Amino acid sequence: MRSTGEGTWLGSAKWTGKIYSGGWRQSEGGTQQVSEPATGEQLAEVGVAAPADVARAGALAARAQRDWAEVAPPERAEVLLRASRVLRDHSGAIREWIVRESGGVPAKGDYEIAAGRSQLAQAAGLASLPGGEVLTPPVPGQVSYAWRVPLGVVGVINPWNAPLLFAMRALAPALVLGNAVLLKPDPHTPVSGGVIVARMFEDAGLPEGLLHVLPGGIGTGQAIVADPHVAMVSFTGSTEAGRAVARAAGEGLKRVALELGGKNSIVVLDDADVDAAAASGAMSSFGYQGQACVAAGRHLVHADLVEPYTESLIRQAKALRMGDPREEGVAIGPVISERQVVRIERIVGESVAAGARVLTGGRRDGLFYPPTVLDHVERTMPAFTEEIFGPVAPIVPFRTDAEAVEIANDTEYGLTAAVHSRSVPRATAVAEQLRTGMVHLNDVSAKDAANAPFGGMGASGNGSRIGGTANLEQFTQWRWMTMSRAA
């Protein structure tokens, strides 16, 4: 076993086999091995937080949060800006961990680092926004005003596909608005989604007790949701797991923000630039092996353009080199786990058995699944109905704009979409009819921005939004006060 970054800022001697909770300490839940999907090599060992660890962390966080809420907002913001500088200064070691632990190519690591820094900067800006508003008093002579106060302790449960970015997306606004955080990284990426985060804020001077990094599985997550000190849970993951989190949080009348799955469409109208649309489609379906909630799971293409679009998409799929993401020129790394690659195989296999056709790809090599293009996809097939979370592009033709809208909306999900057309008014008219929380014209489906309200509709979330000023609503609550001159 070799720890990535040994002898550097991220050297493992400090954190091997430990959790971060009031400093680095041994956990009650034992340890877990961290492995590399591309090679199977054991990279490191982290602690696993047991329910007793979560209970201790919740109590420590609640005590620390009371003092943190009294710190001036600009001082809280400065901690985030220092964390951003730590992320910049150690980007090489951090990138290596993202590549080896998550199976993404180096460009994916660079993206997470840049986007994570953007999230920190955007969150720091929240400190300068008005903290409340003066209201018209209900009685003449009174003063009436309302202001935002922290929730207290926020539980953040993160997935493996963008572990560093998603951690920054939730905990940065939560901290700058005066909350403490219990962060549970996914078991596949406990270093890039947990240890790195702890080291960043440790170096940035965040007061002890405000951030607890608690790796673990379902039991750890359940303990965080149930902990009486946790006022809110921010969860990113599958729709099935999100429903379970919502049920458990509801028992405690806790606020819950759910960013869940998607079955997203790229809609290519008959006046689109075919090659540009196919390039967007390839990036949306094949980028990071399609392992993103915002990946394109359907390519809805006007019947007159299906042939050239399909040919262009196949060319781009075949041009993507698959292999160890550390190797020069590799564009497609491994799928995160055996469980996930089996799921992709099942969805493609069942669809082919029902009449779909594999035009390229479709056969895995260990955890490596090649970019795959399917046609003859019917709306009853798993490739159409299920979120694949793999590098698979099902193509479905349509004849009219109205039919494209109807097909795109034929799903319980409602996260994101893209519409391609040389006519922006026409693309806009289509986009406005799509039941999604986000839509992008002449672009990829997979987009994110720190200042944008990110989230979905239907089975893609509970209507919550993270990003920009939407974070004010997520991570604070209102308090109203009136003052009278005399009783």
Secondary structure, 3 states (H helix, E strand, C coil): CCCCCCCCCCCHHHCCCEEECCCEEECCCCEEEEECCCCCCEEEEEECCCHHHHHHHHHHHHHHHHHHCCCCHHHHHHHHHHHHHHHHHCHHHHHHHHHHHHCCCHHHHHHHHHHHHHHHHHHHHHHHCCCEEEECCCCCCCEEEEEEEECCEEEEECCCCCHHHHHHHHHHHHHHCCCEEEEECCCCCCHHHHHHHHHHHHHHCCCCCCEEECCCCHHHHHHHHHCCCEEEEEEECCHHHHHHHHHHHHHCCCEEEEECCCCEEEEECCCCCHHHHHHHHHHHHHHHHHCCCCCEEEEEEECCCHHHHHHHHHHHHHHCCECCCCCCCCCECCCCCHHHHHHHHHHHHHHHHCCCEEEECCCCECCECCCEEEECCCCCCHHHHCCCCCCEEEEEEECCHHHHHHHHCCCCEECCEEEECCCHHHHHHHHCCCCCCCCEECCCCCCCCCCCCECCEECCECCCCECCCHHHHHHEEEEEEEECCCC
